[in-house]
Amino acid sequence: SGEPRDGATVYSSGCAACHDSGAAGAPKTGDAGAWASRIDKGMDTLVKHAYEGFNAMPAKGGCGSCSDEEIQAAVEHMVAQSE
């Protein structure tokens, strides 16, 4: 449709592969304890890490076709599920 995908859609199409299982040390979505210190760093830092990659996570979580807006929406989705 040309419209950006929402955070839940982006999450389920890519992020979930690691963030549902905790693969490679990824914090599991919904695990408030695992996310608390990350959330405390602020949304800007979380989104920056998602764009650029962080630890074992590749840039954009490996989703080369995702727009910056879609990556931000996916991060916002994960945070909302994990607070």
N, C-alpha and C positions, 0 to 999 in steps of 0.2 A: 504493500500500500504506500510505501514511501514514508510512512509515519514511523517515528522511533518506537521500538518495542518497550513495554513497561518493564519495571524491575523484576517482577515475578517471572515474566516470560524469559528474560535474559538469564536470570538465576537458574531456572529449570533447564535451559538449553546449554548451559556451560558450567556455571559456578558450582552447581549442585554436585558435580562429579567429585569434587574434593571437599566441599564444605558440608555435604551430608554425611560423609564417612570419616572426615578428619584426615584424609590422605595427606602425606608429606607435611604433617603438622598444621594443616589448615584448621582454624577454629570452626567447630561445628555450628552451623546456623541454629539458633534457638538455645544455645548454651550460654546463658547470661554470664556465668563465671569466666568462661573463656574469652568473652567479648568485652567485659567491663573495662579492663585496662586499655584496650584498643579504642573503645568508644570515648574514654576519657581524653584521648589524644585529639579528638575532634574530627568532625566530618571531613574537613579539608585534608587532613593527614590520611585518613582512610581512603579517600578518593584518589589522592596522589599515589599512594601505594598501589591501588588497583590499576591506575593508568600506567605506572612505570614498572610495576612488578615489585615484589618484596619477598625476601627469603626464597623459598622454593616456588613461589607463584610467579609465572611469567607475566610480562606486561599485558594488560587488559585480560588477565586470567586466561590468556591463550586465544581470546576471541578477536582475531584480527579484523573481522567484519563488523564488530560492535563500534558504534559511535561513542564519543566521549559522554554524550547525554545518556546513552543506554548503560554505560559502565557506572555512571553516577547513580542512575535509577536502581541498578542491581545492588550497589553498596547500600543505598538507603533502604532497600527491601531487607537485606540481611540484618542491618542494624535494628530495624523495626521488629524483626522476628526475634531478636536476641537481647533486647533491653529488659 
